[in-house]
Amino acid sequence: AGVPAAAPAPPPARHVFSDPAEVEALRRNLLAWYDRCKRDLPWRALAATEPDADRRGYAVWVSEIMLQQTQVATVIDYYNRWMQKWPTLQALAQASLEEVNELWAGLGYYSRGKRLQEAARKVVSELAGRMPRTAEDLQKLLPGVGRYTAGAIASISYGQATGVVDGNVIRVLCRLRCIGADSSSPAVIDQLWDMANVLVDSSRPGDFNQALMELGATVCVPKAPLCGECPVKQHCQAWRRKLFGKPPPVPDVEDCAVGDCPLCPPATEPWDSSLGVTNFPRKAAKKPPRAMRTATCVLERRGCHGAPEYLIVQRPSSGLLAGLWEFPSLPLAQDLQEKKEREELADHLQAWMGQPVAAKGLQFIGEVIHIFSHIHQTYVVYSLNLDGDVTLDPALSPSRWVTEDEFHASAVSTAMKKV
């Protein structure tokens, strides 16, 4: 028989919370700070006051999905409008995807709204409208709910003593315990989840998790952390190291009494005293966004009341900006001459409208740059005035004529509003 695989060595004590008295003190200090300083946010009010458990879970769930990749200040307004329009899972399950996209327009990462609505339908049709009550079931049963969102809903809405790890928590924990290995690596993420589950306060798990995230969002921020205001600085290895200078030098070892520690900064990038606490967390270098060029044509006609109308078409139902509306657009090769760009766009419009379009009739308006998380997109904008009506081939993609006001009320991306 084969030799049993050795269990991975436990992480060095410096990188974990092994003293129960310290854990107790950290919980106490953090929760007392949270009670004094927490921001007043609409989803927190709902989580604290809503007696119906399913509504409570739904209210927290909507906020968590909106807050993925999006700043709190931006989310508040969208959240209030959403909860006013669809206060329950049942109301959301009856909405159309078009309505969801219209309300979501401008929040970005549009598949989030779509998945939220699909999952609400599933809760209503397959789970009799009852939200799962544990992190395990939430993750297993709800599409689009991952480990973090499940932990947040379960702890905040249902009092389950389970930790959460998001970007803010990663930063706080890496600093508290001088974890300098790549914080996006699966091994480090697993370590941080274990730590979050050890730290979570079993009597107030939702408040504790929110306090940890609040600390990362308001005090333990990425660039210039406010260490003087931190309620848990006495538990923070990075702060102590900054205060008391380098630990005594050990041959070939940066931080630990263990050579090759998997959680210390790599030997090639040791502690930089000018960075202090912001030595942590470390991330692998980000891939630069890829550059893309797209020709976009704003087709304009006089509407029946004399006001101009513009043609918008719907994007495919999967991929970037799925299901949103835009002006007719065509991806371009990077190094085309302007004349060639014009001709390609004219051909594209011609195929689509079934009537000749002269390339020189397209008026060049300018360029718009929009940065998606992984794409540096340049829209080359043209306009074309049409006389008379145009019949569009319905087989190609849904399209409609809209006034300027209707355009702004439609499910269109921020990039198209710039265009």
Solvent accessible surface area in square Angstrom, and as a share of the most:
residue,aa,sasa,rsa
1,A,157,1.22
2,G,70,0.67
3,V,140,0.81
4,P,117,0.73
5,A,102,0.79
6,A,100,0.78
7,A,88,0.68
8,P,128,0.80
9,A,91,0.70
10,P,116,0.73
11,P,39,0.25
12,P,21,0.13
13,A,74,0.58
14,R,60,0.22
15,H,0,0.00
16,V,35,0.20
17,F,14,0.06
18,S,84,0.54
19,D,69,0.36
20,P,106,0.67
21,A,71,0.55
22,E,40,0.18
23,V,10,0.06
24,E,84,0.38
25,A,21,0.16
26,L,0,0.00
27,R,44,0.16
28,R,147,0.54
29,N,42,0.21
30,L,0,0.00
31,L,14,0.07
32,A,49,0.38
33,W,15,0.05
34,Y,3,0.01
35,D,73,0.38
36,R,175,0.64
37,C,67,0.40
38,K,92,0.39
39,R,79,0.29
40,D,136,0.70
41,L,9,0.04
42,P,33,0.21
43,W,17,0.06
44,R,32,0.12
45,A,50,0.39
46,L,56,0.28
47,A,16,0.12
48,A,88,0.68
49,T,103,0.60
50,E,31,0.14
51,P,122,0.77
52,D,65,0.34
53,A,26,0.20
54,D,36,0.19
55,R,107,0.39
56,R,49,0.18
57,G,0,0.00
58,Y,0,0.00
59,A,1,0.01
60,V,4,0.02
61,W,1,0.00
62,V,0,0.00
63,S,1,0.00
64,E,13,0.06
65,I,7,0.04
66,M,0,0.00
67,L,41,0.20
68,Q,49,0.22
69,Q,132,0.59
70,T,24,0.14
71,Q,139,0.62
72,V,32,0.18
73,A,86,0.67
74,T,60,0.35
75,V,0,0.00
76,I,57,0.29
77,D,83,0.43
78,Y,31,0.12
79,Y,1,0.00
80,N,68,0.35
81,R,105,0.38
82,W,0,0.00
83,M,24,0.11
84,Q,156,0.69
85,K,99,0.42
86,W,11,0.04
87,P,58,0.37
88,T,22,0.13
89,L,4,0.02
90,Q,81,0.36
91,A,30,0.23
92,L,0,0.00
93,A,13,0.10
94,Q,154,0.69
95,A,4,0.03
96,S,49,0.31
97,L,63,0.31
98,E,51,0.23
99,E,64,0.29
100,V,0,0.00
101,N,5,0.03
102,E,70,0.31
103,L,20,0.10
104,W,1,0.00
105,A,12,0.09
106,G,31,0.30
107,L,10,0.05
108,G,22,0.21
109,Y,99,0.37
110,Y,13,0.05
111,S,54,0.35
112,R,7,0.03
113,G,0,0.00
114,K,52,0.22
115,R,91,0.33
116,L,3,0.02
117,Q,4,0.02
118,E,77,0.35
119,A,0,0.00
120,A,0,0.00
121,R,111,0.41
122,K,55,0.23
123,V,0,0.00
124,V,51,0.29
125,S,88,0.57
126,E,118,0.53
127,L,44,0.22
128,A,98,0.76
129,G,8,0.08
130,R,135,0.49
131,M,0,0.00
132,P,12,0.08
133,R,63,0.23
134,T,51,0.29
135,A,12,0.10
136,E,110,0.49
137,D,50,0.26
138,L,0,0.00
139,Q,85,0.38
140,K,152,0.65
141,L,54,0.27
142,L,4,0.02
143,P,55,0.35
144,G,31,0.30
145,V,8,0.04
146,G,35,0.33
147,R,107,0.39
148,Y,42,0.16
149,T,3,0.02
150,A,1,0.00
151,G,2,0.02
152,A,0,0.00
153,I,0,0.00
154,A,0,0.00
155,S,2,0.01
156,I,28,0.14
157,S,5,0.03
158,Y,43,0.16
159,G,45,0.43
160,Q,48,0.21
161,A,55,0.43
162,T,21,0.12
163,G,0,0.00
164,V,0,0.00
165,V,10,0.06
166,D,33,0.17
167,G,49,0.47
168,N,37,0.19
169,V,0,0.00
170,I,31,0.16
171,R,29,0.11
172,V,2,0.01
173,L,0,0.00
174,C,0,0.00
175,R,4,0.01
176,L,4,0.02
177,R,8,0.03
178,C,0,0.00
179,I,0,0.00
180,G,0,0.00
181,A,15,0.12
182,D,48,0.25
183,S,1,0.01
184,S,68,0.44
185,S,31,0.20
186,P,108,0.68
187,A,77,0.60
188,V,4,0.02
189,I,44,0.22
190,D,79,0.41
191,Q,35,0.16
192,L,0,0.00
193,W,16,0.06
194,D,84,0.44
195,M,7,0.03
196,A,2,0.02
197,N,69,0.35
198,V,75,0.43
199,L,0,0.00
200,V,8,0.05
201,D,17,0.09
202,S,84,0.54
203,S,95,0.61
204,R,81,0.30
205,P,7,0.04
206,G,6,0.06
207,D,46,0.24
208,F,1,0.00
209,N,1,0.01
210,Q,18,0.08
211,A,0,0.00
212,L,3,0.01
213,M,23,0.10
214,E,2,0.01
215,L,1,0.01
216,G,0,0.00
217,A,39,0.30
218,T,46,0.26
219,V,9,0.05
220,C,16,0.09
221,V,37,0.21
222,P,74,0.47
223,K,179,0.76
224,A,73,0.56
225,P,29,0.18
226,L,81,0.40
227,C,25,0.15
228,G,66,0.64
229,E,112,0.50
230,C,18,0.11
231,P,23,0.14
232,V,2,0.01
233,K,55,0.23
234,Q,91,0.40
235,H,13,0.06
236,C,12,0.07
237,Q,37,0.16
238,A,0,0.00
239,W,48,0.17
240,R,115,0.42
241,R,11,0.04
242,K,110,0.46
243,L,93,0.46
244,F,152,0.63
245,G,39,0.38
246,K,129,0.55
247,P,39,0.24
248,P,112,0.70
249,P,128,0.80
250,V,70,0.40
251,P,115,0.72
252,D,152,0.79
253,V,33,0.19
254,E,37,0.17
255,D,11,0.06
256,C,8,0.05
257,A,103,0.80
258,V,69,0.39
259,G,47,0.45
260,D,147,0.76
261,C,16,0.09
262,P,99,0.62
263,L,8,0.04
264,C,13,0.08
265,P,6,0.04
266,P,59,0.37
267,A,94,0.73
268,T,121,0.70
269,E,97,0.43
270,P,69,0.43
271,W,25,0.09
272,D,59,0.31
273,S,92,0.60
274,S,100,0.65
275,L,92,0.46
276,G,4,0.03
277,V,6,0.03
278,T,38,0.22
279,N,3,0.01
280,F,1,0.00
281,P,30,0.19
282,R,37,0.14
283,K,150,0.64
284,A,62,0.48
285,A,103,0.80
286,K,185,0.79
287,K,179,0.76
288,P,114,0.72
289,P,64,0.40
290,R,139,0.51
291,A,64,0.50
292,M,55,0.25
293,R,49,0.18
294,T,10,0.06
295,A,0,0.00
296,T,0,0.00
297,C,0,0.00
298,V,22,0.12
299,L,0,0.00
300,E,44,0.20
301,R,56,0.20
302,R,160,0.58
303,G,12,0.12
304,C,122,0.73
305,H,172,0.77
306,G,40,0.39
307,A,49,0.38
308,P,45,0.28
309,E,27,0.12
310,Y,39,0.15
311,L,0,0.00
312,I,0,0.00
313,V,11,0.06
314,Q,44,0.19
315,R,63,0.23
316,P,96,0.60
317,S,82,0.53
318,S,84,0.54
319,G,63,0.61
320,L,63,0.32
321,L,18,0.09
322,A,15,0.12
323,G,7,0.07
324,L,1,0.01
325,W,18,0.06
326,E,19,0.08
327,F,12,0.05
328,P,3,0.02
329,S,20,0.13
330,L,34,0.17
331,P,91,0.58
332,L,17,0.09
333,A,60,0.46
334,Q,93,0.41
335,D,123,0.64
336,L,44,0.22
337,Q,134,0.60
338,E,83,0.37
339,K,146,0.62
340,K,95,0.40
341,E,4,0.02
342,R,48,0.18
343,E,62,0.28
344,E,57,0.26
345,L,0,0.00
346,A,4,0.03
347,D,93,0.48
348,H,57,0.26
349,L,0,0.00
350,Q,72,0.32
351,A,81,0.63
352,W,21,0.07
353,M,9,0.04
354,G,69,0.66
355,Q,70,0.31
356,P,116,0.73
357,V,15,0.09
358,A,61,0.47
359,A,26,0.20
360,K,182,0.77
361,G,42,0.40
362,L,2,0.01
363,Q,110,0.49
364,F,82,0.34
365,I,100,0.51
366,G,21,0.20
367,E,89,0.40
368,V,27,0.16
369,I,95,0.48
370,H,28,0.13
371,I,99,0.50
372,F,26,0.11
373,S,73,0.47
374,H,93,0.41
375,I,4,0.02
376,H,65,0.29
377,Q,10,0.04
378,T,15,0.09
379,Y,10,0.04
380,V,1,0.01
381,V,5,0.03
382,Y,0,0.00
383,S,22,0.14
384,L,22,0.11
385,N,110,0.56
386,L,21,0.11
387,D,142,0.74
388,G,59,0.57
389,D,109,0.56
390,V,9,0.05
391,T,120,0.70
392,L,36,0.18
393,D,67,0.35
394,P,124,0.78
395,A,91,0.71
396,L,91,0.45
397,S,33,0.21
398,P,75,0.47
399,S,38,0.24
400,R,80,0.29
401,W,45,0.16
402,V,5,0.03
403,T,40,0.23
404,E,104,0.47
405,D,117,0.61
406,E,87,0.39
407,F,12,0.05
408,H,92,0.41
409,A,71,0.55
410,S,5,0.03
411,A,0,0.00
412,V,0,0.00
413,S,5,0.03
414,T,56,0.32
415,A,0,0.00
416,M,4,0.02
417,K,79,0.34
418,K,103,0.43
419,V,37,0.21
